[in-house]
Amino acid sequence: MGTYINIKKGLDIRLVGEAENVVRELPMPETFAIKPPDFIDLTPKLLVKEGDEVQAGTPLFYNKIREEVKFCSPVSGEVIGIVRGEKRQILEVKVLADKEITYLPFTSAHPADLSREAIVTALLNSGLWPFIRQRPYGIIAHPDDIPKAIFISAFDSHPLAPDYNFLMQGTDEDFQSGVDALRKLTKGAVHLTLTKEQNATVFTKAKGVEFHTVSGPHPAGNVGVHIHRIDPINKGEVVWHMNPQDVLMVGRLFNRGVFDATRIVALTGAQVKRPGYYKTLVGHPVHPLLADAGLKEGANRVISGNVLTGKQISDNGYLNFYEAQVTVIPEGNEPEFMGWLAPGLNKFSMSRAFFSWLSPRKKYNLNSNMHGEERPFVITGQYEQVFPMDIYPVQLLKAVLIEDIELMEELGIYEVVEEDFALCEFVCTSKIEAQDIIRRGLDIVRKEMGA
């Protein structure tokens, strides 16, 4: 039985540069890259070397800690580069793509006819397992675990987020097969969260899921909020979650027996001349998208993801593994006339420091300027205004700072990851790097628990 969740605490950040509802296709780019730093707690062990020929679905590397978890090439072609950083850390595995993709064949079958073990093996061998993530810790799910539930959030409330109601249309068969496979992985329910406005049959006609309706400001679309309200995590419990487009990849594996890493990406932001959607593959270079849509003049910041949780990449970089959005905003490195003394008619603020509260529907062209630096961490009540979980956010952050594991557990560290604190970081007067602190706390607890 589904539930209705109304989120009251939060903040919608309305920005200029929303993607137009049109999907554009580009010629096959020359190179693709899978980046080990995109994954938490990954020690990669290479399975290929420069000059090797691969197909889509060929393993490139595996996790040295969990050898069964493989990371596969999204395209066929030649491995042309192993990019390393400090201490020979592997940063990228680059593949020179063929004009036409050839696929490593896997067995196709209806998930209902397969055992749980067979589905897990298929997902591991095809490179699809890394798309399944778990709470607590926000890491790749452990294949040996049996989660108490699996969550699929069918909408995203981040600034300029892609509209899954639009981009998932016509994918009913693959999505249903993906759901059928996920149902075999848990003894609990597969939860699908929607908004009232979503009417795409791929979601509304899905079978074998428990529907939930969510409304309210961001972070209403965060899967962490849904888990907290529907099936909270206690110590020792595990919940898995997936992005809707990743569920499609699972469905395509069982329907057609291939690792089809196709993903539609939203190119957004005030500095994009023609914001829209692009048909891409996992590991796609960002430059062809930017060149086709065009960028406005000036210093730009390119972000793989959204402005709250995404990561800055270069114009010649590659999409992060889990992202379905690219955002381009002004860098904000130019001096500002009068600084904070200016009236701020075009500035956005949660408080009444500027005039944004008079125009709640107005869209803003914001840059990356932080308007200050880190200051003493004081209690202002700002975090509680945008944090909709029954958790004390400031106290949890301070427990992490003093590395008190028992206190972290009592304050709910198992229920959160970085993105749940992104709004806290945005509104913070003290400019505290809340997301980095939460990741530090999660890593401390995970290592203590041996997870």
N, C-alpha and C positions, 0 to 999 in steps of 0.2 A: 504494500500500500504506500503510495507516494505521500509526500508532505509539501506544504507551502512554507517557504522561508522568506521572510521579509527582513532585509538587512537595513538597519537605520543608521548605524555608525559607518562612516566612510566619506569618500570625497571623489567626485567626478572631475577629472582634469580635461577640459574640452580644448582641443588643439586644432589648429588649421592644418589641412593636408590629409583629410580622410580619403581612403581608396575609393575610386569610382568602381561601380559594380560591372566590370568588364574584365574578362580573363584574356590576357595576351600571351602568345606563344612566340618564343625566340628560337633561332637556329641553335643547334647543339653547341655549347661552349667547348673550348679546347681542353680545359682541365677541370678536374674536380678534386676535392680534398676532404679527407676525414681527419679530424683534429682530436687527438687524445685528451688535451686539456679541457675539452667540453664536458668531460665526465669526471665526477667526483669519485675519489678513492679508486683510481684506475692506474695500474702499473702495466703498460702495454708491452707485449712480447711479439715482435714482428714475425709474420709468416711469409713475407715476400721481400724481394730485394729489387733494386733498380734494374729495369730491363725485363722484368717478368711480365708475361701476358696474363690478363685476368678477364673474367666475365662478371656481369652483374650478379652478385651473390657469392663471389669468391672471397674467402676470409683474407683480410689484410693484416690483422693482428688480433690477439686475444688478451684477456685479462690474466696476468701472471698469478694473481691471487685466486681467481676463479677461472680456471682454464677452459671451462665449458662455454663461457660467454665470449662469443666471437663478434668482430666488427668487420662488416663486409663491404666490398666496393659497390657503389650505386650504379656504376657503368662498366662497360667492357672497354678494354684498351691496354695500354702499357703503363706500368709503374715507372714514373720518370723522376721522382724525387722523394727522399726521406729527409724532411727538414728537422733539424735538431737545434736545441737551445743550450742553455747552461747545463753543465754536467751531462751533456749528451741526451738531455730529455727530448723525446720525440714530440714535435709540435704539429707536424702535418705529414700525412701520406698522400702524395699527389698521383693522380692517374690521368694520362693523356687519353681522352675519350675517343672511341670510334664514332664515325658518323652515324652508324646504325648500331644500336645496343644489342648484344647477344647475351642471353641469360643462362646461368647455370641452372640446369633443371632440378626441381624438387618434386616430390610426390604431391599431387593434388588429391584432395578428398574432402568430403563434408565433415566438419568438426564433430557433428553428432555421432558419426560412426567411429570416431577415434577415442582412445583412452587418454586420460590426462597425461600420462607419460609420453605418449606418441606426439601430443600437441606440444609439450615442453621441448622435446627433442627437435621437432620441426622448427620451432621458433629459435632455438639455440643454433642449429646448423645453418639457418638461412640468414643470420645476422639481425633478426627482428627482436630478439630478446632485450637488447639495450633500450628499446622504446618503452618498456614497462618499468616504471619507477615506483618506489615504495615510500611510504611514511611509516615509521620515523626515518629521519636522516636525509631524505631527499636524494637517495642514491638509486642505482640500478637494482631492481628487485633480485633477490636471491632465489634461484630456481628451486632450491630444496624447501623453501617456505610454502605454506598454504595460507594465503591471506584470508582474513575474516570477511573482506568485501573488496570489490573493485569499483572504482569511480571513473566515470567519463563525464567531463564538463563540456557541454555542447555550446557554450558561449564564453566569450572573453570580455571582461569589463575594463581592461587596461586602456590607456589613452590610444586612440586610433587603431584599436585591435581589429583583426580580421573578422568578418561577418560569416560565421560558420553556417548560418541559415542560407546564405547565398552560395558559398563555394562548395558545399556538400550536396547540392541538388543533383539528382540523377545517379547517386552512388548507393542506392538502397541495397542492392544485392551484396556488394562487397562489405558494406558496413554490417549487415546482418550476419554474414559469415564470420566477420571479426568478433562480433558480440557472442556468437555461438561458441567460438573458440575460448573466449575469456570466461564464459560460464563454466567451462570444464576445469578452470584453474582455481576456482574458489568453492568452498562449501557454503558461502554466504551469497549475498545478492550482488548483481551488477547494477550499480546506481547510475542513472542518466539524468543530469540536471539541465533544465531548460529555462527559458524565460516565457512569459505569456505570449510574446510576439512571435515566437518561433513556430513556423507552420510547415517547414520542409518535411515531406513524408519520410525521408531517411531517418528522422528522429521520431516523429509522432507515430509512425507505424512499426517501429522497432519492437521485436518480440523478445521475451525473456529478460527484460530489464525492469527495474523499479523506477518509475518516473518521479521527479521532484521539480517543483517550480520555484525559481528564485527571483527576487526583485530587490531593487535598492541600488545605492551608489557603489562604485568600486570600493572594496574588493569583493563585490557580490559574485563575480565570476571565478574567484580563486578556489581551486579544488580543496585547499586547506580549510576554507570556511565551510564548504559543503560537508567535509568529513567531520568537522567539529560539531556541526548542527545535526547531522544525520546518524553517524556511527563513530563517536569519539574514540580516539586511540588511548588505551591504557598501557602501562608498562608491560612489555612482553608480547604485545599484539602488533600485527602488521596489516597494513592496508596498501593496496596497489592502485595506481591510476594511470590513465593513458589519455593522450590528445585524440580527438575524433579522427584527424587525418592519419594518425598512426594506426588506429583501428582499421582503417581502410587497407593499409599495407598488409596487415594480418589477414584480412579477408581475401585480398588478391593472391596471397601465398596459397591459401587452401582452395581457391577457385581456379587458379591458373597454374599453380606450381612454380611461380617465379618470385624473386625478390624485386618487386617493382617499387622503387623508392620515389615515385612521383609525389610531389607536394606543391600545392598552390600557396604562393607567398604574397602577402600584401606589402606593396611598396608605398610608404606613407611619409608624411611630414611636410612642414611649410616650405622647405627648400626643394621639394620635388615639383617639377612643372606639370607632370601628368601622373598623379598618383593613381594606382590601379593594382590589379592582381596579375601575377605572372605564374605560368605553369613551369615548375622547376623540378629538380631532383635534390635529394639530400646531398649536402656538400657542394652545392652550386656556387660558382663565383658571383660576387655581387656586382662587378663592373658592368656586365652586359645589361643588367636591369637598370642601373643608373644611367647608362648611355642611351638606352631606348626611351626612358621617361624624361631625361634631361634634368639637370640641376641648375638652380639659380646661382648667380654669381655671389662670391664672398666665401669666407671660411666656413666650411660645413663640417658637422660631426655626423658620421655614418654609424648607425647603431644596428647590430644584429639583434632584433627583438624590439621591445617597447622602451620608452624613455625612463621608466621606473626600474626595470629589472634587466634590460638588455645590456650587451657589452659592445664597447666601441671597437670597430674594425676599420681597416684601411680601405680605400677605394678599390684596391686590388685584392681584398681579402675574400674569404669564403663564409657562407652562411653557417652559423652554429647549428649543431646537430638537431636540437629540439625546436628551433625557432621557425615560425611561419609568418614572420613580419620583419621588415627592414624599415627603419625610421631615419630620416635625415632632417636635422634641425640646425639652426645657426650655431656656430661655435661659441659666440659670446665673449670673444677675447678682445673686444674693442672697448676703449674707455667710455664710461657713461656720464653724460653731462649732468652735473649736480648730484649724481649718485642717489643715495636714499632720500635726499631732500626734494627730488623731483616728485610731482603729484602722483605719478604712477597710474595714469589713465588706462594704459595698455598692459599693466602688470596684473598678475594673478596672485591672490593670497587667500588662505583659508580664513584669516582674521580680517579685521576691517582696517588694516594698515593701508590698503589701497582701496580702489572703488569697485573691485570685481564683484563684491557682494550685491551691488546695485543691478548687475546684469548677469544673472545666474546661467543664462543660455548662451552667453557670448563665447566665441572661440578665440583662442589666443595664439600668438606666434612667440613661443618661449624659446630661449636659448639655454645653453648648458652652464651659464654663470651661476655660481652658488651664492653670490651676494654676501660673502663673508667666509670665515674659516672656523674650524672647530673651537668651541669655547667650553667652559665648565658645564658639566652635565647637571642640569637643574630640573626639578619637577615643575612642569607648566600646565599639565592637563591636556596638552595637545595630542599626545599619543592616544589617549583614551577616547578622543573624539572621532578618530578614524580607524580604530582597531575593534572589530565587531566580535571577537572571541571573548569567552569568559576567562581571560588570562590577564594578569597584570603585566603589561609590556615593559614598563620602566624597571620594575623589580626583577623581571626575568633577565633583562640586559645587564643589570648590575650583578646578578648572580653569576652570569657568564664572565664578567670582567674580573671577579674574584675567584673564578674557577671552583665554585662550590657545587659539586655534582649533585649532592642530595637536594640542595635548594633548587637547582635547575629542574630536577625531576618533579618536585612538588609544585613548581610554578608553570609546568606544561611544556617543557622543551621538546617532548616527543610529538607534539601536535603541530609544530611550526617548522617552516623553512624560511629561507631568505625573503622570498616574495611576499610573505605575510607581513613583513616589517617594512616593505618598500614605501608605503604611504607615511609611516612613522618617520622614516628618514627624510621624506620630502618636506614634511611640515615642521621638522625639528628646528627650533630656534638655535640650539646648540651645535647644529651641523654634525651630529653624531653619525658615524658610519654604522647604522644599526644592522644592515644586512651582513656586513663583514663580521660583526660581533656574533650574530646568531649562527653563522656558518662555523665560527671558531668554537662556539658552545656545542654544536652538533658533533663536530669532529672530536672534541674532548670526550663527550659521553659515548660516542660510538667506539672509540678506542678503549675506553674503560670497560665497556660491555663486550668487547671482542667481536662486534658485528661487522 
